[in-house]
Amino acid sequence: WKKPAGIKVIGMVFYGRKRYVDILDCYLQQNLALNGGYFDEVWFMAHTKDEDDVAWIEDLVKKTPGYKIVGKDKCEGESYKCLWTYAVEDKTIYVKIDDDIVYIHPDAIPQLVHTRIALPHPYAISSNLVNSPVTGMEQYHYGAIHPFLPDPSSTPSFHAAETWRPSEKKRYPKDQLVDEYKVMDIEPPYRGHPWLLISDDHYDLLKTPMGKYDQNRGSDPIAFGLAWKSWAIGAQQQYSLLYNLEQNKMQRYFFGYNRYNLNFCAVWGSDIRDQLPIKDDDEQDITSDIPRRIGRPFVIDTRSVVGHFSFFTQKDGINKSDLLDRWRAFANEAVC
């Protein structure tokens, strides 16, 4: 990859939670231009009143060249729309990043930037999110999802995650498989629990949350359906990503372009400027309303793979898994 000349690339992290950005920081620094990456700058769009989170990001920015805090205390309540008023410079690509992105493939940002340049017509271009209602089921049908289930024990049967590799845990005991259950009824067995692989047989996917969902998707719009609500579906996608990383099989995610979520996307500053003010629901506006109004689609480059930790609907359950420890361990080994 070679960074395009004459174009500025800025990472915009919509910041509020240090426990996630402590992991994300490794990927951001890896992608700074001064370290050979594409980001000329990384902006932390601070939108939190938590004093510990504010103090932490201020300290990180102070000691990291290329980092800066932008828009602090500018937005009121839960709205993020005012933060987009900073993303308006010409010849500048802004890569919007949620603070709970826990994995960025080494090619993800270069791929996204070059696709943004090569395809001028789309309004914005998103990465291929792991833990997303839309791409999750695409990943399922293209073989990127594996049959994982939460540890069936009701009390801790493993030490806290010391490794990110799923294969280093035993397989799920098949004699404890349950045929009939509702995905939303799955409860975390205990805090810090792992998920276990049933087998390498994709037929066993039918016994997992994503398999159940695929067989009965319900009547809700996909963006707000079971894959958005269920912590178990979000967890299964992330354990599958860890397993694909372990097997070096990331090509399972590369299935072309698709028409989504606003967790990680690239947009020209001039395109944002032309559509200001952005609405209170910036995700709805940028991924759907603006593209429909101006006739320019919001598309996904599936070759740009990133991992997303949780939607607010999933966080209670996912926080009781060992996933954050695994992502920390992976980053420590492969990135930091």
C-alpha positions, -999 to 999 in steps of 0.1 A, spaced: 0 0 0 11 36 -7 -6 65 9 -22 87 -18 -5 121 -23 -24 153 -19 -52 138 2 -54 142 40 -68 112 60 -82 118 95 -94 92 119 -124 105 139 -129 84 170 -163 91 186 -149 88 221 -164 82 255 -150 49 270 -114 43 279 -118 6 285 -123 1 248 -99 28 235 -71 13 255 -73 -16 229 -82 6 199 -52 29 206 -28 1 194 -45 0 160 -47 38 157 -10 42 164 -2 14 139 -22 34 113 -6 68 119 12 82 89 43 89 111 44 51 117 39 43 81 1 42 80 -25 65 65 -38 87 93 -23 121 92 -41 128 124 -65 110 148 -92 131 164 -109 120 195 -144 135 194 -149 136 231 -185 132 241 -185 121 278 -190 137 312 -171 109 330 -141 126 346 -119 95 345 -126 89 308 -118 126 301 -86 126 321 -74 94 305 -79 106 269 -63 140 277 -32 121 291 -31 98 260 -33 128 236 -6 147 254 19 119 250 10 107 215 21 128 184 -7 129 158 -35 126 184 -58 155 193 -91 161 211 -118 178 190 -153 190 198 -152 185 236 -184 196 254 -199 207 221 -228 182 218 -256 180 243 -273 148 255 -270 117 234 -267 136 201 -235 133 180 -247 155 151 -226 185 160 -193 165 158 -198 162 121 -194 200 117 -157 195 121 -154 170 92 -157 195 63 -123 201 48 -117 197 11 -94 169 -2 -98 152 32 -112 117 39 -126 113 74 -127 78 87 -154 77 114 -146 51 141 -167 41 171 -147 38 203 -156 2 208 -139 -11 177 -117 -39 190 -100 -51 159 -88 -35 126 -73 -57 99 -39 -44 88 -54 -37 53 -87 -23 65 -78 14 64 -57 15 33 -84 -6 15 -111 18 27 -92 49 16 -84 36 -18 -119 24 -24 -132 59 -13 -109 74 -39 -117 49 -66 -155 50 -62 -165 87 -61 -202 81 -65 -212 65 -32 -219 90 -4 -199 70 21 -181 36 22 -182 14 53 -159 -13 64 -171 -49 68 -182 -49 104 -180 -80 125 -210 -78 149 -234 -60 127 -270 -70 119 -265 -66 81 -231 -80 74 -233 -107 102 -258 -128 81 -238 -122 49 -207 -135 68 -228 -165 80 -237 -175 44 -202 -170 31 -186 -193 57 -171 -168 81 -192 -179 111 -184 -209 132 -205 -230 157 -197 -215 191 -219 -216 222 -213 -203 257 -196 -226 283 -224 -248 296 -210 -247 331 -228 -225 355 -196 -217 375 -162 -208 362 -145 -238 347 -116 -219 331 -90 -194 341 -96 -158 328 -86 -155 292 -48 -156 290 -49 -163 252 -70 -150 224 -70 -183 205 -103 -202 207 -87 -236 199 -69 -235 232 -101 -243 250 -118 -277 249 -147 -283 225 -183 -278 236 -196 -311 250 -221 -324 225 -241 -343 251 -251 -309 266 -264 -295 233 -300 -283 234 -321 -284 203 -349 -260 211 -344 -226 227 -350 -190 220 -320 -168 212 -331 -140 234 -334 -164 264 -297 -172 264 -281 -159 296 -244 -155 304 -235 -185 326 -210 -164 347 -189 -133 344 -158 -139 323 -171 -170 306 -157 -182 272 -176 -195 242 -166 -230 230 -164 -244 195 -188 -273 189 -169 -286 159 -156 -276 125 -188 -290 109 -209 -261 96 -240 -283 100 -236 -276 138 -243 -239 130 -280 -248 131 -276 -253 169 -262 -219 175 -278 -184 179 -270 -173 143 -283 -206 129 -315 -202 149 -319 -166 136 -312 -176 100 -341 -201 103 -365 -176 117 -356 -139 112 -389 -125 124 -407 -94 111 -385 -67 125 -363 -47 100 -329 -63 99 -311 -32 113 -332 -35 145 -339 -73 145 -326 -101 166 -289 -97 154 -290 -62 168 -307 -71 201 -290 -104 209 -257 -103 228 -253 -140 219 -254 -133 182 -228 -105 187 -206 -128 207 -208 -156 182 -196 -133 154 -166 -121 175 -155 -156 185 -157 -166 149 -135 -136 139 -109 -148 165 -111 -183 151 -106 -170 115 -76 -150 127 -61 -180 144 -66 -201 112 -54 -172 89 -86 -175 69 -96 -138 67 -106 -142 30 -139 -157 43 -150 -121 48 -143 -109 13 -175 -111 -6 -176 -79 -27 -197 -48 -22 -230 -44 -5 -255 -18 4 -259 1 70 -242 8 104 -221 39 110 -195 23 132 -165 25 108 -168 44 75 -150 68 51 -165 100 38 -152 131 20 -153 163 41 -168 182 12 -197 156 10 -204 161 47 -202 199 44 -227 199 16 -253 180 37 -250 199 70 -267 200 94 -266 163 101 -297 151 119 -298 140 156 -298 104 144 -266 107 125 -265 70 116 -299 71 100 -291 103 82 -257 93 68 -264 57 60 -299 60 47 -316 94 44 -289 114 27 -280 86 2 -317 83 -7 -322 120 -10 -292 127 -32 -291 94 -51 -257 83 -39 -256 49 -21 -239 40 12 -219 9 4 -197 -17 22 -162 -27 12 -161 -62 25 -123 -64 21 -119 -38 49 -126 -59 80 -130 -45 115 -144 -59 148 -171 -41 168 -176 -50 204 -213 -43 212 -245 -23 206 -261 -10 237 -287 -37 234 -260 -64 237 -235 -49 262 -248 -65 294 -244 -100 281 -212 -95 261 -195 -77 290 -199 -110 310 -179 -130 284 -142 -131 282 -141 -113 248 -126 -80 259 -97 -100 275 -92 -119 243 -91 -87 222 -66 -72 246 -45 -104 244 -47 -104 206 -37 -67 204 -8 -72 228 5 -101 207 -1 -88 172 -3 -50 172 8 -31 203 
